[in-house]
């Protein structure tokens, strides 16, 4: 099966059904809206947890990736960490998991990621680059938010995905929750591939992807939680890619520019950088958003390229330990 024949929405549906069928086990709350859409709360009023976060990560990957929560030691202490892998990196990460849909209406805003993006084509340029769009009569979207979306937002998402509200499933997960922290760190492979793509690598040459990052403890304040989850990837995340590429010299050049340490904003907890930028993401060097360590092995030549290092000291400062 070629990647253009994959359907991220249909492949992720069984995961959504499992989440709903075993809601108590996953710590989620499931409800049906007046328009017939399914809402899954994974951390607003619900308990959520690692198991919900792991499953939401796999939903974000469009059903074409696997996640696992494992213990990893960082210097002299261990943290629960999430390991992700996919045999369809471009579609699963850039075509589905990437948080590329800004949802806004009146006083409501959220960041959308997951399979429904491949129906609404948010953003279009990225889908042109990976030569992919989904064709499905159902839509699944993960919203990073601390509020339930109003009906007008649900209707808006349905229209942009060209599905009926009854065929729309929305999974709500706040950053300041265990499920939220888990699924953000579960974006480790996507973050590295997005950076490599921005630097000029054709994402379709990437055949396999794996990544691992710590799941940082929850902080009740959104800005602190957001800072910690970013630092998990920037200072303690590792991403590994297997590519089929002709030019190892060019590949080496790209890999050297990829880790977070290649950015001028590197070296301090993310929250400090964010405050200095006046809480404006657009004033932060976009090159900072990358894993701490990148490893790329070229299956055509057998050569391995590596750049970056874990920075446990900054991670500790971020966590206050």
N, C-alpha and C positions, 0 to 999 in steps of 0.2 A: 504493500500500500504506500503510495507517495504521500508526502506530507500535505499536498493540496487536497487530498481526499479525506483528511481527518476532519471530524466534527467535534470541536471542543465542548460545545454545549450538550450534545447528545452523550459524549463520553463521560462528562461530569455529572450527568443526571442521576446515575446510580449512587454516587457519593452523597448527593443532596437528599435522595430518598432514605439513605441509611441514617443520615444525620437527623432527619425528621422522625423516622420510625423508632429510633432509640434516643429520643430527646433527653430523657432523664439520665441515661448513661453518659451522654455527651455534655450534660449541663446546659442545654439550650432550651429556649422557649419558642415554640412554633405557633404561628397564628395565620389566619386567612384574612386578608383585607376585604373591605366592602366591594372592591372591584374584582376580587377573586385571586389576587396574587398571594404567593406564599412568602411570609416574613420569618426569618430565623434569627432570633436574638442570641448572640454568642458572648455577650458580656456587658450589655447596657443594664438590664434588670436581671439577666440570667447569670449563673455562676461561670459558665464556660469552662475553660481549663486547657491543659496540654492536649488532651485527646481531640477536643473540638478544634484547637489551633492546627494540629497535624492534618486533620481532615479538610479544614478550610484551605490549607496550603495546597493539598492535592486537588481541590476544586479549582483554586486559582490557576493551577497548572493545566486546567482543562481536561483532567482525567488521564493525562499522558505523562504523569510523573509520580514518583513515590516519595514519601517523607517518613522519617523515623526520628523519635526523640531518644537521644543517647547522652550519657555523661561524658564530658570532655574536661580535661584539666588545663587551666590557663595559668601558667606560672605555679604559684603555691596554693591555688584554690580551684575547685571544680564547679562547673555550672551545667545545668541541663542544656543541651544543644540540639539543634535540628539539622539533620542531614537530608538533603534532597538529591534526586537523580532523575534524569529523563533521557530517553532515546530520541526525542523530537525537540531539541532545544529551541529552535527559532519559533515554532508554533506554540509550544507549551509556555515558554517564558515571555518572549516579546509579543506573540500573538494572543496571549491570554493573561498571564500573570502580571505583566507590567501595569503599574497604576497610572494609566494614561487617560482616564476619563474624569474630568472635573464636573461634578454634579452641583448645579447652583439654581436656586429658585427662591426669590424673596429672602427670607431669613435662614433658609436651609442650605447647607453645603456639605459635601462629602467627596471622598476620593473613590472612584470606581475602578475595580480591577476584576479580572476573571473572564470567563467565556463570552459573556454578552458583548464585550468590546469587539469581538470578531464579527458581530452582526452590525453594530453601529459604526464600525471602522474608526475608532478613536485611538490614536490619530491616523489619518489616512496615509500619510507618508510612510509610516512604519509598515503598514500592511502591503504597500507597494514594494517596499524593500524586501520583505520576506515572501512576496507572491502568495498571499493567503487571504481568504475570507471564508467565513463559515456560512453554511446554508442550513438553517434549522428553523423549525416552527416553535421553538422554546428558547428561553433566555435565562441565564444564570449570572447574577452580578454580585460581587462582594463589595460592600460599602464600608470603608473605614470611617466610622462616625460614632458619635456618642448620643445621637438622637434618632428617633424613629422618623422615617421620611413621610412627609404629608402625601395625601392622595394625588395631588397635582404632579409631584415628582415621580411617583410610581407610573402615572399615565404618560408622562414625558419620556421616561425610560422605555416603556412599552412601545411608544410610537417610533422612537429612534432605532429600536431593534426590530421593528416591523413584526411584532408578535402581539397576541391578545394579552391583556393583563392576567388572565387565568393561566397563561403559559409562562409567566414570569416568576422567578424565585429570587428573592433578595436576602443576602446574608449580612447581618449587621455586626460589626466587630470594632469596638473602641480600641484605640492605641493603648490606653491605660487599662489593660486587662490581660490576663494570662494568655487567652486565645489570641489577642491582638499582638502581644509581644512575640508569641510563637510564630504567627503567620508573617510578621514583618521580617524576622530572621530567616524564615523560609524562602525569602526572596533573594538569597545570597547568589545563586547561580544566575538569576535574571539580571541582577545589578551588574555583575561582571560582563555578561554578554552585551548588555545595553551600552556599557562604556566602550567595549571593543568595537561595537557597531558604529558608535559616534566617532571613533578614531579612524574608521574607514574599512574595517573588516566586513566582508560579506557574511552575514550570520548564517547563510545557507551552507557554508563550508564547515560549520560546526556540527559534528555528527552525534556527539554525546556530551552531556554536562553533569557535573556533580558539584555540590557545595555544602559547607557546614559552617554554622555560626551559633554563638551562644544565645540562649533565650534569657534575656536580662530580667531581673526582678521588677515587678510592677511598681510604678510610682503614681500616686493618686492625681498629681498635677499633670495636665496634658503636656506642657512644655518640657517638663522633666522626663516624662515617659517617652516623648518623641526624641529627645536628646539621647537617652539611653539606647533606644532601639536602633538609631542611626549608628551609634558608636559600636554596637555589637558587630555590625558589618564592616565599618570603616577601620576598626582596630583589632578585631578578633575573627573576622570571617575569611574563609579560604574557598576559592572557586577553582575548579579543574575542568578543562575542556579538551576533547579529542577532536582534532580538525583534519581535513584533507586539503593540504595547501602546497602550492608549488614552491614558494620562495621563503626559505627559512630566515634569510636576513631581514626581509620585510616583516615577517612574523615576530622576530626578536625585537625589532624596533617598536612594533605595536604593543607587545607584552610589557616592555619597559615603561611605557607611558600609561599603563592601565591601572595599577594599584592606587589606592587612596594617597599613598605617600608621594605620588607624582604631583599632587596638587599643592598650591601655595597655602591653602587653608589647613593643611595637615598638621597634627601635633598637639591639638587641644581638644577637650571634649566638645562635641558638636554644639551643645547648648551655648557655650561661650562664643563660638563662631556665629551662631544664629543671632544672639543678642547684639553682637558687634555690628551685624548687618542690619540692625534695626528691625529684626524679625521679618526680614524680606528675603525669601528664598532666592529671588532673582539676583540678589547682590552677592550671593555665595558662589565661588568658583564651582561650576557644575562638575568639574573633574574630580572633586572631592568625593562624590557619590560613587564609590567603588569598593570592592573587597580589599582587605589588608594584604592578602596574598593571592596571586594569580599563577596558575600552572597551566601551560598549554602543551599537549603532546601532539606532534604531527605524525599521523598514521602513514603518511606517504613516505616520510624519510626516517622515522624512528627518533627524531630529535625532540628533546624536551626543553621547553623555555619556561623560566620561572622569574618572578619579580615580586618585591615587597616582603614584609615581615609582620608578624603579629606584634602588637604594641600593648602589652598587658598593663603597663603603668598608666597609660591614658585611660584604658578600660576601667581600671581601679578608681581613678579620679572621677570618672563619670558616675560610677556606682557609689562613691563615697566610702570606699573600704581601703 
